[in-house]
Amino acid sequence: MRRTDPKPVGDIFDELFRSPDIAAKIAEGYLPDTWREVVGNRVADMTSQIRLQHGTLYVHVVSSVVRSELMLQREALRIALNNRSRVPIVNKLVIK
């Protein structure tokens, strides 16, 4: 069926970016910035690597003290990351 009503390009892009798969990929791209917003600059500066694989976020932290503190707050961090991303992309958080 042929569409007869024209649609603004901005509306088409809005629909595209609201689709769950595309929104998740965009949120994944912003994950390092989201991590910094959630944990703050000091902790983010001690983070050497952030990787999302199959819903599991792997975070490498250089300080053992900070790593221990983050381990205690894993679930709260996961929830905060998903809330800030507006898409539930982190199912599990592994801190090494």
C-alpha positions as CSV (number, residue, x, y, z in Angstrom):
1,M,0.0,0.0,0.0
2,R,1.3,3.4,-0.9
3,R,1.5,6.2,1.6
4,T,-0.2,9.3,0.5
5,D,0.2,11.6,3.5
6,P,3.7,13.2,3.8
7,K,5.4,13.1,7.1
8,P,8.1,15.4,8.4
9,V,11.6,13.9,8.5
10,G,11.9,14.8,12.2
11,D,8.9,12.7,13.1
12,I,10.3,9.7,11.1
13,F,13.6,10.0,13.0
14,D,11.8,10.3,16.4
15,E,9.9,7.0,15.6
16,L,13.1,5.3,14.5
17,F,15.0,6.3,17.6
18,R,12.2,5.3,19.9
19,S,12.3,1.7,18.7
20,P,13.6,-0.5,21.5
21,D,16.6,-2.0,19.5
22,I,17.8,1.3,18.2
23,A,17.3,3.1,21.6
24,A,19.3,0.3,23.3
25,K,22.2,0.7,20.9
26,I,22.2,4.5,21.3
27,A,22.2,4.1,25.1
28,E,25.0,1.6,24.9
29,G,27.1,4.2,23.0
30,Y,26.5,6.7,25.8
31,L,27.3,4.2,28.5
32,P,30.8,5.6,29.4
33,D,29.2,9.1,29.9
34,T,26.3,7.6,31.8
35,W,28.8,5.7,34.1
36,R,30.6,9.0,34.8
37,E,27.3,10.7,35.7
38,V,26.2,7.9,38.0
39,V,29.4,7.3,39.9
40,G,31.0,10.8,39.7
41,N,34.3,12.0,38.2
42,R,36.7,10.5,40.8
43,V,35.4,7.0,40.5
44,A,35.1,7.3,36.7
45,D,38.7,8.4,36.6
46,M,39.7,5.2,38.4
47,T,37.7,3.1,35.9
48,S,40.0,1.6,33.2
49,Q,37.5,-0.3,31.1
50,I,33.7,-0.4,30.6
51,R,32.3,-3.2,28.4
52,L,28.7,-4.3,27.8
53,Q,28.2,-7.9,26.6
54,H,24.9,-9.6,26.4
55,G,23.3,-7.4,29.0
56,T,26.2,-7.7,31.5
57,L,28.3,-4.6,32.2
58,Y,31.9,-5.4,33.0
59,V,33.7,-2.6,34.8
60,H,37.4,-2.6,35.6
61,V,38.5,-0.4,38.5
62,V,42.1,0.2,39.4
63,S,41.6,0.9,43.1
64,S,40.8,-2.1,45.3
65,V,39.1,0.2,47.9
66,V,36.8,1.8,45.2
67,R,36.2,-1.7,43.8
68,S,35.0,-3.0,47.2
69,E,32.7,0.0,47.7
70,L,31.2,-0.4,44.2
71,M,30.6,-4.1,44.8
72,L,28.4,-3.2,47.8
73,Q,26.4,-0.9,45.6
74,R,26.1,-3.0,42.5
75,E,22.3,-3.3,42.4
76,A,21.8,0.4,43.0
77,L,24.3,1.3,40.3
78,R,22.6,-1.1,37.8
79,I,19.2,0.6,38.5
80,A,20.7,4.1,38.3
81,L,22.4,3.2,35.0
82,N,19.2,1.9,33.5
83,N,17.2,4.8,34.8
84,R,19.6,7.3,33.4
85,S,19.8,5.5,30.0
86,R,16.0,5.3,29.9
87,V,16.4,1.8,28.4
88,P,17.0,-1.3,30.5
89,I,20.3,-2.3,29.0
90,V,22.2,-3.5,32.1
91,N,20.9,-6.8,33.5
92,K,24.0,-7.6,35.6
93,L,27.0,-5.6,36.8
94,V,30.4,-7.2,37.2
95,I,33.2,-5.2,38.8
96,K,36.8,-6.4,38.5
